[in-house]
C-alpha cells in the first residue's frame, strides 16, 4: 500500500479525490491502492528541557546553560494529536512506500520528517513537490515524484533552525527572566524576535533624540513652475541670502532643455514579504492577516504556493502562461491585448537562477467567488501577473536649467509617451494627476520670476509601520529602496518570509510593541528589555541575518548543520556566563508599569488642577485661592494668576486644566465685553496673562470662487462639459466649454489662476 501524508485534512481530501481514494476512514482516506492521511501542522515537537533532565524544569540560574548532547522529538501532548499520530503510525507500519505530501518548503519538510522519525518508519520515501493545489498540478506532481533524499539538506536546515531557536529561546528567556524579570514578568528572548524589537526601539529612540537642523532653500517661480537652486540647500543663512538678493535684480532666462527617453519596468511579481508590504500600505492589513488570506487563496486553488522569497518564475512556467491568461476571463479586457500576439519573455521575470524551491506568487487561472478582502489580495496578484507581459512604459524625462544673475536653477518633469503596463493599474474613477507635467519652454526665453528664500528643518526618520518593519527584516535593518539591490540582500534577512508575520504578532502579544494607527511603537517593557540586553549578538539584525545565511547555506549543502549547532551552543554558553556576571538587576515588569501608570493617572485626576505645574515659572504647582488659582511659588516672586471669573464669565476647573495642558480652552459662550456678549476661547499671552480670542465668525475667504464675468452677481460653477454661472435660473447665459479652455491653455500648466484669467477674458 502507498501511504500519502499531507499537512492538513483539506489537502489530503484534494489528493484523495484525484488518486481515487474515495473511502473516508477515521483519520485517513483509502482506495485505489492508496491511504491518504494527514497531520494538523506539527504533530511532533522538540522535547522540553525537563524531558532531558528533570532538574531542568526549575527556572534557576545554576541550571543554565541547558545544552542537550542530542536533540530529540516527541509527539505533542494533546489527545487529538496523539490519536492522529497512532493512526499515521499504524498506516506507516503497513506501507510499501510513504509519499511525503507536506507543504513544499522547509517547515513542511520538517513536520513530516519528524512524524516519520517518531513513527520509526525505515522504508522507502518519495516526495510530492508542487507549487499549487490545482488538479493539474497534483497529477503532474504524482507523475514526477522525487526521491526524499533530494530534500535532505532542506530537512537539515529546518532541524538546525528549530534547534537554534530552542537553544537561544529556552536559555536566554530563562536567563533574563530570572536575572532581570520583575513581578509576573517572563522576559521572552529569541533569535529573530529580539533583533526585530531592537530595530523598533532603535528607531523610536532616534526619533525621540532627534534634533532638527535648520537649512535654507533658494527657489524661484517662473511661468507657474518652481525651479530650485541647482547646488542644493544652504546650511548657512548668509550664504543663500546673498544669492537670493542677487537673483531679484534680473529676469529669469531658460539656459537649456534636456529631454531623455527612458523606460519604466512593470512592478515585480510578488514574494510573500512584498505582498504583505503592499497589503499593509494599501489596505491596512497586518502581515499576519495577509498571510492568512493568501494561504486561504492557495488552499482554494486560485494562487500558487505563497510562502516564497523570490519574485521570479522558472523558464518552464513560460509555456503555461498563455493558458493561465486565457482562463482569467474576469480580466479579459486586460488579457486580450497580449493574447493576440507572442507573449513577451523578460529576464526580469523568468530566471532559473533566482528560483529555488518555489517561484513568485501567481494566479493559477481558476476563478471562484471570493470574500471582499480575499478579492482585494487576489486582484493585485492577478494584475501584477498580467502587467509583466505588457510592454514597458515609455517616458520622456525633461530637465530644464534656467539662470538669473548667473545663478543656476533646475526643474525636472516627466511625460508618459506610451503607457504600456500602466494601463493595468489605471483607475477610471481617480482624477488624473497633473504633477510633474511641465509647460513648453524654449531656450533663451526670458521673463519675470518670483524668488523665495525659505528656512526649513531636517526631519527625523519615520516610525516603523508593519510594511517598513517587514522590509527592514528582509534586509537585516538596512534601508534599501532599490528592488534589485533588495533581491541580492534577501539571503541575509532575518527570519523567513513565512515566519516574519508571526514574529511581529508575537511581539504584540508579549506587550513589547504596540500599534498607534499604522505605526509600530515599542512599549516601556520593550524598551527596558533592549536597554537591559548588553549582548550585541542578541540585538544585532546583521548578525542574525548572517545566521539566516548559514541556514540557507545548509539548505544548499554548503554549510554543516553540526557546525551551526556547535556555534550556537558556544554562543549560548558565553551569553549565560556574561549575564550571570552582571551586577545590576533591571527588575522589568509590564504588570507593575501598567499598575503604576494607572495609579498615577488616578492620583492626578483626584488632585485635579492642583497637580498641574505653573506654566510661568515651571517650578511651582497650581494653588486654589478664594477668588483665583495661583502658583505655589508666589513667595519666590511668581505672580501667575487665573481668576475664577473672566469677563464676567465663570471658568470651570476643567477648562483651566485644558488651558494648562493644551494651550487653550474650548470655545465658550457668554463673555461680556464693551462690544457686547462674545463667544471665544482663552489662551495665555507672552506674559502668561489670560487673553480672550473671539470665535472667528467672518466668512471664509472664497479664494477658489470666481464672480461671473457677465452678470457680476453669480459665481462661476463647473458643469459636465462647460463652466457656467450659478445665476443661470435668473437668466445669465454665461458659458465657456472645457474644450475652449483647453485650447487657450495651450500646453501650459493648468493652474486655477490661469483658468480664472481665461474665463475672465472670455466676455
N, C-alpha and C positions, 0 to 999 in steps of 0.2 A: 504493500500500500504506500502511496505517496502522500506525505503529510505536509500541508502548507500552513505556515504560521504567519498571520498578519498582525498589525499593531492595534487594530480596532475591529469591533464586531461589524461595523458598517462596511469596512474594506473587505473583510472576509466574505460578507454576503455578496458583494460585487464579483469577487473572484469565483465564488461557488457557482453563481449563475452562469458564468462564462465557461467554466470547466464541466458543467452538467452535474454538479454535486447538489442535487435538489432536496435531499432528505435532511430535515432540521433535527439535530440531536442536542443534548444538553451540553453546551459549550463548544459545539462544532457543527459543520455541515458535512454530509457524506454522500458519495455517489460517483459512478464512472471511474472507480479505482482511486479516488482521492478522498482525503479527510482534510477539511479546511478549518483550522482552529484560529484562536486569536488571543492576544494579551489585552490588558486595559492600560496601555502605556507601560510603565515599569512594573513588572511582576516581581522583579528581584532588585535588590539594592546592596550597597556595600555594608558590611557589618558595623554595628555601633562599637564605640571604644570598649564598653564592658563585655562585649562578646569575645574580645581578645583576652582581657584581664579584668576580673571582677572589680578590683580596686580602682580601675579607671572610670568607674561610674561616678565617683566623687569628684566634684569640681575643686581641686586642690592644686596650688602651685607646685607642690612637691611631686605631683604625678605627671608633670609636664617636663619634656615633650612626650607625646604619645606617638611612637613610631613603630607600627607593626612590621614584623620581618616580611610577612607575605600578606597581601590584601586578599580578602575572601568576600564572597557574596552570600546573601540569604534571601529567602522568599519574604516579601513584605508581610508584616503581621496584621493581616486583615482577612477575615473569614471568607469573604467573596473571592479575594485574590488567591488565597490558599486553595480554595475549592477548584478554581480555574486551573491553577498550576498542576494539581493532581490529574485533571482531565488531559492537559497537554502532555504530561509525563507518560500517562498510560498510552496515548497515541504514539509518542516517540518510541516507546518500547516495542510497538508492532510495526514500525516504519521500515521500509526498504530504503527510502531516501526522504530527507527533510528539505523542503523548499522554503528558504527564508524570504518571506514577502513583506518584511518590515519596511518602514519608510526608507527611501533610498538616500540615506545620509548618515552622518556619524552617530547621532543619537539612536536612530532606528537600528543601526548595526549592533550597537552596544546592548540595547534592550533584548534583542533576540539571542545574541551570543550568550548573555548571562543566563537566560532561560535554558538554553541547550546545555551549558556547563552545569547548572544546578540540577538539571534532569539527568545528568551523566550520560548524555547521548554521544555515542562514539562513531555512528555510521556516516554515510555519505551525505553531504550538504550541498545544495545548489542555491544560487541567489537570483531572485527576480529583481531586476533593476529597471524601473520605469519612471518617467517624468510626468505622467498624467494618468488618471484613473478611467479614461475612456475605454470602451470595449476593444477598440482597435489597438490601443497601447498595451492593454493587458494581454491580448492574444499574441501580439508581436513579442512582448517580453517573455512569454512562456515558450515561444519558438526559439528564443535566444537566451536560454538560461545560462548563467555564468558559474564557474566553479567558485565555491565560497572562499577558497584561498586567495582569489583575486582581491578580496577585501580585507585581508588580514591586517594590513597596515592601518586601514580605516578603524578597525576594532582596537588596535594597539593605541591609536591616538585618542579614541574615546575613553578607553580604560585609564590612560595616563591622565587625561583631563579630570576624570572623576576622582582619581587618587590624589592629584594635586589639590583639587578643591577640598577633599576630605582633610588632607594633612594641614593645609593652611587654615581652613574654616574651623575645624574642631579645636586645633591647638590655639590659634590666635584669639578665637572668640572666648574660650575659657581663660586664657592668659589675661586679656584686657578686662574681662568681666570681673574676675577675682581681684586683680590689681587695682583697677580704676573704676569699677562699676559701683554705683550708689544704690539707694533704696529701690527695690523692684526693677532693676535695670540689667538686662542682658546686653552686652556690647558686641553685636554681631560684626565680625570682620571677615572679609572674603577676598579671594584672589582678583575678582573683577569688580565687585561692588564697592570696595574701599577706594581704589583709584578713581572710580566714577564719581563717588561722593567727594573725593579730594578736588576734582575738577570743578564741581559745583561750588564748593566752599572757596576755592581759589578765585574764581570769577566774582563771587559775591564780595569777597574782601577787596579785590582790585577796584570794584566799583565804589565800595564804601570809602576806600582810602584815596580815591581819585581826586586830584587837584587840577581843576581846569586851567589851561594855559591860554592867555589871550593871543590872538593873531589878527591880522588885518588883511582884507581883500580889496583889491582895486578892480572895479568893473565899470563898464560903460554901456549904455543903452543906445543902439543905433538902429533905426528902422524897426523898432519893436523887437529887436534881437539883442540878447545880452552877451556881451563879449567880456572875457576875463583876461587880466594881465598875464602875459604868456609865461613869465618866470615864476608864477605861483603866488603863494601867500607871503606876507611880511611878518617877521617876528618882532620888529621894532617899528613903532608907530611913525617915528620921524622919517624913516626910510621911504615909506609909502606915501606919506603926506606930501613930501616934496614933489613926487611924481603926479600925485592927484591934482595938485595946484597947477602943475606944468601942462597937463593934458587939457585943462579947461580953456587954454589960450588958443587952441586951433581946432579946425574941423577934423572929423574922422575920415580917413581915406582907406579904401579897400586895397590892400597890397597884393594878395594872392588868393586864388580859389583852387583848391586841390580836390579832385574827385577820384575816388579809388573804388573800383568794383570789388565786391567780396562775396563770400558765401557764408550762410548760417546753416549749420547742420541740424537735423531733427534731434530732439532730446533723445537720450539713450533709452533703451528698453529698461524695465525695472528689475533691480535686485530687491531683496526684502527691505533693506535699510532705506533705499531710495523711495520705495513705495510708502514706508512708514513716515518718512520725512515729508513727502508730498501730501499725504492724507492729514498729517498734523497741521501743516501750514494752510492747506486749502479748506479742509472740512472740520478741523479741530479734534480729530480722532486721536486718542492716545496711541502710543506704539503698540500696546497690548491689544487694544480694540482692533487696530488694523490687522494685526497678526491673526486674531480670531476670525475676522471677516474673510481674509484671503485664504485661510485654512479651510473655512466652510466652502468657499468658491471652488477650491481644489477637490474637496470631497463631493461637491455637486457636479464635478467633471467639466466645469466651464473654463478653468485655467489650469496651467501646469504647476508642478511642484513649487511651492512658494519659499521654502527656507533656503534661499540661494544667495550667493555673494558675487554673482557675475552679471554683467549687463550685456553679454554676448550670446550668440547662437552658434552651434556647430554647423559645419557645411552640410551635414547630412539632413538637416532640417529644411534646407532651401527647396528641394523638390516638393515638400509638403505645403509650402507657403500658399501657393495658388489655391489649393483645396480648402485650407483654413479660411482664406479671404472669401471664397465663394459661399461658404457656409454661414458667414456673418451677414445674413440677409437684412437684419435690423440696421446695418450700417452700409447698405448697398449704394447710397448716394456717395459715400466716401470711397468705397472699394471699386466702384465701376470704372473710374478713370485709369486705374492701374491694372485692372484685369484684362483690358482690351489689348495690352501690349506685353512685351517681355518684362518680367518683374526685375527691377534693379537689384544687384547684389553688391553690397558695400562691405569693405573690410572693417568699417566702423560698426557693423552689425554681426557679420559672420567671421569668426576667428577661432579655429580649433584650439589654439594655444591658450586662449583666455577662458576655456571651458574645461572643468574637471568632471565632477560627478553629475552636475546639472547645469542647464542653461538658464538664461533670463526667464522671467515670468511672462508668459504669452497666453492668449486665448487658445482654446482647443478647437473652436468652431461650433461647439454645442451651445445652443441658446435656450434658456428657460426663464420663467418669470422669477424675478428676484425681489427681495425686500429693498426698500429705498437706499439704506446705507450700503448694502451689498452692490446695488446697481451703480452707485457712485464710484466705488472702487473698481468694479468690473469695467465700467465705461472708460476710465482713464487708462487701464491696462490695454484695452482694445485699441483706443485711439493712438497710444504710443506705438503699438504694433503696426497699425496701418501707416502711421506717419513715416516710419523709417524706410518705406518703399516708395515714397513720393520723392520728387526732385528736391534738391537743396533750394533754400530761399536765397534769391539773388538780391543783393543790396548795393547801394552806392553810398559810400561814406564820404561826406564832404567836410573839409577843413577850410575855414576862412580866416585869413590873417589880415588885421587892419592896424593902422597906426594913427596916433595923434601926438604931435610934438615929438616924433621919433620914439615914442613908447609903443611897444607892440602888444596887441591884444589878439585873442584867439577865440573862436567858437566852433563847435562841431555839430553836425546833424546827420541824419540818416534818411535815405529814401529807399523804400522797398520797390524793386524793379519787377521781380516775379515772386509771388507769394510762396509757391512750392508747397512744402509740408505745412505751412502756417494755416492753410485753408482748413485743416483738420480741427484746429483749436479755436477757430473764429466763433464768436458768439453773436448771433444775429440781433439779440436784444441789447448788447452792450454798445455804448456810444463810442464812435471811432475816436481814438486819442490822436491829438494833433501835435503832441510834444515831440521835439526833435526835428520837425519839418522846418526848413529854412526858406526865407524868401529868396528870390533870384538876385544875386549880387553880380556886379560887373567890376572887373579890375580897373582901378583908377577913379571910381566914383567917389564923391566927397559929399559931406553933409554935416549938419549939426548933430551933436550927441549929448547924452546926459551922463557924466561920470559920477560914480559913487565910491566912497571910501568907507567901508564898514568894519567895525570891530566885531569879532566873533570869538568863540571859545572852543577849545578842543573838547570832544565828548568822550565819556567813558565807554568801555566795551558794553555790549548789551548782556543782560542776564540770559542764562540758558532758557530755551524752550525745549520741549521734548525733541523737536526736529533738530535743533542745533546740537543738543546733547548726543543724539544718535550719531550725527556726523562727527562729533568730537571723539566718540568711542571708536568709530570706524577708522579714524586717522590717529589714534592714540594721543588725542589732545591737541594736535597741530591744526592750525587754521588753514584749510586747503579748499579753495573755491573752484579750481580748475578740475574738470571731470576726469581728464586723462591722468593728471597727477594723483588724484584721489584713487583711481583704479590701481596705480602702482603701489600705493601705501596700504592697500587693504590687508595684505598678509601680516602687517604689524599692528592691526587694530586690536582693541581689547574686547573680549567676548566674541561670540559668534552671532551672525545675523538672527538666528532663531532664539537666542537667549538674551539679547540686549533688552528687549521689551520687558522680559521677566525681571532682569536685574533692576531696571528703573522702578517697576512696580514693587519689588522687594524693599527698595529704599523708602518708598512712600509708606508701605505697611509698617516698617520699623521706625517710622517717625524721624527719619534722618533728613528727609526733604519734604517740601510741601508745594502745593500749586497756588499761584497767585494769578488768576486768569490763565494766560498761556505761559507765564513764567514758571520756571522751576527754581525754587529757592531752598537753601539749607535751613534746617531748624536749629535752635540753640544746641540741642543734643548732637546734631550732625557736626556743627562747628566745633563743639567741645571734643568730640571723638577725634576729628582730624588734627586738632591742636595737640591732643594728648599723644597721638602716634608719632613718635620721633623717627621711626624706621622708614627711610625713603623708598625702600623696595616695596613696602605695602601700599604706599600712596602714589608711586610714580606710574603714570599711564604708559610712558615709553617703555619702562622695564616690564610691565605687564604685557605690553604689546610684543616685546621680544620673546616672552614665554609662549604667546599665541603663535609666533613664528616657528618656535621649536615644535609645537604641537602640529602645525601644518607640515613641517619637515618630517615628522614621524609618519604622518599620513602618506607622504611621498616616498617614504623609505630612506630618507636622507639623514635621519637622526634616530638615536636609540631611545626607546621607551625607558629602558633601565637607567640610562644616563639622566634623563629628565627627572625621574622619581628620586634618584640619588641626590641630584642638585636641590630638589625641593626639601628633602629631609635635612640636608645640610643647612639650608636657609632657615627652616623652622627651628632647628637646634640652636642656631646663633640668635634668632629672634627671642626665644624663651630666656636665654641667658641675659640678653641685653635688657629686656623689660623687667625681669625679676630684680635686676641690679638698680633699677630706678628708685630714687629716694622719695620723690614726691608722689602723692596719690591724688588723682583728679576728682574722685567721688562724683561721677557723672550720673544723673538720674533725670529722665524725662518726666517721671511722675512728680518729683519734687519741684522741678522747674514750672510745670503746669500749676501745681498747688500754690507755689509762691506767687505766680503771676495773678492767679485768681484772688488770693488774699490781699495782694497789693491793690488790685482794682476795687475790691470791696471796701478796703480801708480808705482809699482815695474818694470813693463815692460817698462813704459815710462822712468823711471830713468835709466834703463839698468844696466851696470856694477857698476855705482856709488851708487846703492842701496845695493851692496854686502858688507859684513863685512870683514875686513882684517883677513886672516887665521892665520897670525903670532901672532899679539898682541891681537886679538879678541876684540879690543876696537874701533879702527878707522874704517872709511869707505874707499872704494877704490876711489882714485882720478885719473883723466886723465891728464897727463902732456904732454910735447911736443914730447917726444920720448918713453915714457913708462907710465904704470899705477903704482901708488904708494899708500901709506897709508896716510890718513889724520892725523895720529898720528906721522908723521915724526919729528915734533918739540920735541915730548916727547921721541924721540930716536928710533922709529920703522923704520927700513931700508928696508922694504919689497918692491920689485920691480918686475914688469913683463914688459919687453921691447916689443915694438910693433913688432919687428922682432927678431927671434931666429934662429941661424944657417942659416943666410941668407934667412930665410923664414918669410913672413909677417903672423902674427897670428891674426885672426879676434876677435872682441869683443865677438862674440857669443861663440867662442871656449874657450876664457878665462873665460866666465861666467860658461860654463860647467865644466871647471877645478876647479873653486871655489866651485861649488855646488856638483859635483860628484867625484872629486878627479883626473880626467884626461880628456884630450881632446879625440876626436875620432882619429883613425889613419889618419895621414896627410902625403901627399907626398911632396917631394921637399926640404927636409933638406939637406944642403950641408956641409959635414964634410970632415976631412982629408982622410977618407977611401972611399969617393965618395958620391953620392946622395942617401939619405936614406928615407925610409917610416917608420913612427913611431908615438907614442903619447907622449904628455908632461905630466909630473907629477911634484909634489914638492918633494924635498929631505927632510931630517930631519930638515934642517935649513931654509926650505921654499924657496930655490932657485930652478929655473927650471932645470929639467933634461930630456933628451931625452931617451925614451925607444924604441929601434928599434923594428919593427914588426918581430915577430919570424917566420923565413922562413925555419928553419931546419925541416927536415922530422920528422913526429911524430914517436916516438919510437914504433916499432911494437912488443909490448910485447906479443900479442896473436899469432903472426906468428912464424912458425917453419920451418926452412930450411929443404928441402928434405934430409933425411939421406943417400939417394942413389946417386943422381946426384949432390947434393950440389948447384944446380943452381935454381931450382924451390922452391916453398913453399908448405907445406902440406895443402891440401884442403879437405873439408868434403863432401862426396857424399851421396847417399841414403842408401847404405849398408856398405860403407867402406871409409877409408881415402886413398887419392891418392896424386899425385904430379901435380902441376899446369903446369909442363913442359911435360905433357904426349904426347902432339902433336909432340914434338921433339924426342919422343922415350923412355922417362923414364917410366918404368913399375912398379914403387913403389906402393904397395897396401897392406893395413892391414885392415881386416874386423872388424866391430864393435864387432862381437862375440869373435874374438881373443883378442880384448882389454878388453872386459868384463871378460873373463876367467882370464886374468892376474891381473885385478883389485881385484878380489877375496875378495869381501866384504869390501874393504877399501873405504874411501870417494873418489869419482872420481873427484879429482881436476884437473885443467889444467896442473899443474906441473907433476902430476902422469901420466896423459895420454901422455904428451910430452916425459917423460922418457921412457914409454913403446914403443912409436913409434921410438924413437932414438935407442932403443936397439933391434929393430926387424930385423935389417940387419946383 
